[in-house]
Amino acid sequence: MTQTRPRPAPLGALPLPGPGECWSLFLDFDGTLAELAETPDGVRVDPGLPATLEALHRAFGGALAVVSGRSIAQLDDLLAPARLPAAGMHGLERRSAKGARGPGEGFVRALDPLRAALAPMVEDDPRLLVEDKGPSIVLHYRRAPEREEECRRVMARLLEGEPALARFRLVLGKRMVEAVPSGSDKGAAILDFMRERPFAGRRPVFAGDDLTDEDGFDVVAKLSGLGIKVGEGESRAPYRAASVDELIAWLHRLTRCPPMTRSGGLPH
């Protein structure tokens, strides 16, 4: 599967909301709210982050959600005691004001051929890591970056050559490649949130760092919203935060702004 190469983003200062502006705030997790680590379990969260997110959730009248490739259960553990609206596994599962929705068990079973095919590859090179999320599977090569092209090629060949995997697509990220069900991405998850209260009628703002976040940047742009790229690399997001620390500092500053709970629709 080919992906559209992102266009370079103009560098800009992170914008603070102006008086009367009403935002729905969407935040990726890995590489955005927490620095990337060699393994998914190695991620560390800033001790003050959960309280900052809870404060923003109140200030925005509940219109804040974490949109991640991780599962919602993982996000809850990492951001405890905060329990926020969230989309996990690129939108396969979602928790909003209307409750929770999870992926079907059929996706889990359909990935059995991929599990079997990747097992020998990982056994031969312990630097590689398979992260089994159930309805999606990630092959991490962060500790073996020279094997990037090979890992991507192997995953693509497996998805194209196995009929049982026809319902899945390939997602490329930072030192990882993932098989996820077709039709699930972060942009679609943001659209789902924007169709319901308290997110509906507000201006969407999405911060992310990776190729998997470009779908989200595209969606918020179509809704006259703002995309914020965290870190280096090309992106279609027009705004830029140089690092995770800079984004978290910006989020903390937002907690000192007047509550952004007034509805007023999107700007023209």
N, C-alpha and C positions, 0 to 999 in steps of 0.2 A: 504494500500500500504506500502511495506517495502522499506527502504532506506539503501544503503550500509553504514556501519559505517566507518567514515573517519579514516585513520591511523594517528598516531601522527606525527607532523611535526618537523623536526630538527630545533632548534632555530638557527638563523643566523643573521648577520648584514645586514641591508638593503643595497643592492648594488646600487651604482651610475653608470650611463652609462659610459663605457670607450670610448676613442677616436674612432670615426668612427662608433660606434654602433648606430643602427637605430631602434627605438622602436615605436610600437603602444601601447598607454597607455589606459587601461580600468580601471575605478574606480567605485566600488559600492558606495552608498550614506550613508544610515543609518548604523551606527556602524563603518563606514570607513572614510567618510568625515565629519560626524557629530555624536555626541554622541546620543545614544538611549534615548528616553524619555518615560514617562508613556503612552502617547498617540501620534499618528502620528503628530498631530498639535502642539505638545509641543516641537518639535525639534528646536534647535537654531544653526545657522551657524556662524562660525568664520568670523568676518567682513572682514578679508583680503583674505578669500578663493576664492571668485569669481575672483578677480584680479589675484591671483596665477594661477588659472585654465586657465584664458584667456591667460596669459603669456606662459604657457606650451603648450596650443593649438597652439599658433604661433610658438613656438620653435620646436614643433614636426611636423610642416608643416600641421597642421590640424588633425593629427592622434591621437586624444584624444577623448574619449567618456565616458559618465557616463552610467553605466549599473545597473539598479535598479529595485526593486519591485514597486516603486512609479510610478505614471504616469508622462509622459514628462511635462505636464502642471504644476504639483507640483514641479518638478525639476527646471523648469524655474522660478517659483515664489521664490523658496528657494535660488537659485543661481543668481538671478538678480543682475546686468544687464547682466551677462554672459548668452549666448545662445549657447550651445555646441551640438555636435552630441550626441545622447542619445538613449538608449533602455529603454523603460518603461514597467512596469508590466511584468517583467521577459521575455522581448522580444516580447510581444504581439503587442507593438507599437515601431516603430523605426524611428529616424530622422538621416539621413546621408547626404552625398554630393548629393545623388540622390533624396533627398526629404523625405517626411514623409509617413509612412504607419501605419495605425491603425487597431485595431481588428474589426471583423465583428459584426453587431448588433445582430446576432443570438446567440452569446455567452452570451450577456446580458440577453436576454429573457430566455435562457435555465437555468439560475441560480435562477429563480423565486421560485422553490420548496425549494431551500436551504435558501433563504431569509425568506420564511414563516416558515420553521422549526426552524431556529435560533432565531426568534423574541421572543418566550416565554422564552427561556433560558436566554437571555440578560435582559428581563424585570424582571425576578426573581432575578438576581444578577447584580446590576449596575456596579460592578467592571469589568464585562466582556464588551467588545466592539466589535461590528461588523463594519468593514470598508468595505463599498461597493464601489468597483472600477469600477463597470459596468460589464466588462467581467471576473472579478475575485472577490472573497469575502474572507476577512480575519477575523478570530476570534482571537482577542487579549485577553490574560489572564495575562498580565504583573502585574496587580494589584491583581490578584488572582492566584499566582503561584502554590498553592496546588491543583488547578483544572486542571493542565496540562494534565495528563493522560486522564481525563474525556473529556476534550475538543478535544483532538486528536481522542479519540475513537468515540465520537459523530460525528465528521466531517467525519471520515472514513466510519462509518455506513451509513450516509446519502448519500455519494457518491456511495457506493456500492449497496444501496437499491433502488435508484431512477433511472429508465431508462433514463430520460432526462439528467442526470448528467454523463452519460457514457463517454462523451467526455472530462471529467475533471480529473485531478489528484490532489493528496494531496501534498502540499509542507510544510515541517516543518521548522520553524525558531526559533528565540529567543523569547520565550513567545508568540508565535503566530502559527497559522496553517491556511493555505490558500488553497482554491480551484482555480486552474488555468487550462486553456485549455491544454490538452495533446499536446506535441510537442513543447511547449514554455518553454524555460529555458535560463539562462544567457549564458551558453556555446553556444547554438545555435545562440544567438544574437551576440556573439563575432565572431563566424564563418561567419555570414552574413557580418559583418563589414570587416573582413579580406579578403573577396572576391572582395572588391572594393577599389578604390583609395579614400583617400591617405593612407589607412591602409595596402593594399596589398603589399607583399614583405618585410614587416618589421617583427621585432621580437615582438610578443605580450607580454605585461606585464599587469597582472590583480591583483588588490588589493581588498580584500573583507574580511568580518568578520564572515559570517554565513553559516549554512548548505546550503542555497540556492546559495552560491557562489562556492560550490565544483564542480558543473558542469563547471563553468568557469575555475577553476584551472585545471581540467582535459583537457579541450580543449587547453589551452595555453601550457600545458606540451607536448601534442602531436605535437604542432607546434614549439617545442624547445624554448618555451617562459618561463617566470618567473611568479610564483604565490606568492603573499604576503598575509599572513594571519594577520589580525589586531586583537589584543587582545588575550584572553585566549581561550583554547579549542583545541581539536584535529582537524587536517586538513591534506589534501594531499598537501597543498602548502609548498614548501621547505623553504620559507623565512618568517620572522616574524617581525611585528611592535608591540610593546607592547601596544600601545594605539592610539586613533584617533589623539591626539596631536603629537605623534611621527611621524605618517604618514604625517600629514600636514607640519611639520617641514622639513621632507624629500622632499616633493613636492616643498616647497619653495626653498630648496637648489638646486633642479634640475633647477630652473629658472635661476640660475647663471652659468649653464653649457653652452658650445657652442651649438648653435641650432642643433638639431638632425633631419635634413631634408634629409640627403643623403641616397639614396636607396642602398641596397647592398645585399638584400636577407637574409635568415635566416642562422644562423651558422650551420655547420654540426657536 
